[in-house]
Amino acid sequence: MPDRAGLQKASRAWDYLAHTPNHPPRIGQCAKLKGTDKFAKNGWSAVYHYEVSSAGRIDFQYNQAFTSGGREDSHPVVRIIRLDLSSH
């Protein structure tokens, strides 16, 4: 039988990162990691730590207007720095 609680948390993490990484999550916790402002360059945010569960976290950055390859069509992008599913 699938782990419905795990699937629900993974789905919530996906929705949060895909749609509103620049706002606090409705459920759960997300905080900027101390000392990561130095990584906030070229439109990228500092590194944020999102708690998926008591045993899982996602460290990420976001860029609200990312462009690549000399193209002018900007779009929001999330860059996952670390995905940790062990307890901490």
Buried (B, 14 or more C-beta within 10 A) or exposed (E): EEEEEBEEBBEBBEEBBEEBBEEEBEEBEBEEEEEBEEBBEEBBBBBBBBBBBEEBBBBBBBBEEBEEEEEEEEEBBBBEBEEEEEEE
